Amino acid sequence: MTARTIDQKENARRRHVYGRTHGKTLKPRQANLMETLAPRVSISLEDGEVDPLTLFPAGTEEAWLEIGFGGGEHLAWQAEHYRQVGFMGCEPFINGVAKLVSEIDERGLQNVRIHADDARFLLEKLKPGTLSRVTINYPDPWPKSRHHKRRFVNAETLALISRVMKDGGELRFSSDIPHYVAWTLAHIRRHNLEEKGRFEWLAERPADWRERPVDQPRTRYEAKAIREGRTPAYLRFRHVVSA
């Protein structure tokens, strides 16, 4: 399977893998930053292929991508602690984008860029073999069976992610929904049988997927899931490009 070309003009007709894109009215400060700062940190897809390292200040060593960053807590923490890394974040929910833009302003982050739309559009445009890490934290589980086809993890998106990841790069996936965890592992196994770029599961013992990675901060969503009795799983994979 090869990554299929995505025409942004077809967005309205394409199956959504996310829910609503707007919530409460933005606070005045957020609205102002969306007018002033957001355009400066937005990723343009108008000029063809995107080389991630060209989006960031000189000296940036590698590029990481977070798909569906929610309120931006995890991405902002990562960007603050790994200043040498350039972070790209995808999120179609405007209120989440506004929260991350506020974090960028408050923390003085120079190493964050945002794609406020479907992550597949960005994945299609990124230069192949340029990402050292891709993170998917708590994606929408679409729990009803008839909606499972909307889950972000599927054959198409795994092929797109594999295309843009470096050999030896890391894919991270977290979820508090057991069925989605099993779904992801099954799709990874199927991908590995069909594609040149494979994802090797790094777990060697149960604690490896039961314990949160030390460099992954707990978000409000995760804390809420634990309070409500759901147990998160943390999957980590190494991307290996076959000869």
Beta strands, then each sheet from edge to edge (+ up, - down):
strand 1: 62-67
strand 2: 85-90
strand 3: 112-115
strand 4: 131-137
strand 5: 165-175
strand 6: 197-201
strand 7: 233-241
sheet 1: 3+ 2+ 1+ 4+ 5+ 7- 6+
end
